[in-house]
């Protein structure tokens, strides 16, 4: 079984959280217009996407750095 990357797991957890929160709380809120509700959920999804992109880039940089260190010092194993 393939291991889920940390970036994907964290982003998926936040995506589920935002979706459940929106589905539960937004229909009950009568003080805010439908447009504001849609914009709020859309912005939340964009933030989760940006989080996933940043974490993914960070993982790639870490892997590249580790690969470079191993090519410079092949006798050292972590």
C-alpha positions, 0 to 999 in steps of 0.5 A: 500500500502506498504511503500518503504524503504528509502534505496530502494528509494535512490538506485532506484533513483540512478539506474535510474539516472545511467541507463538514463545517460549511455543510453544518454551519452555513445553512443555519446562518441566516445573517449572511447572504448566499453570496457571502457564504459561497465566497467564504467556502471558495476562499477556504478551499483556495487556502487549503489548496495553497497550503497543499502546494506549500507543503508539497514544495517543502517536501520536494526541497527536503528530498532534493537536499537529502539527495544532494547530501547523499551524492556529496557524502555517499558513505554517510547514511541517515 
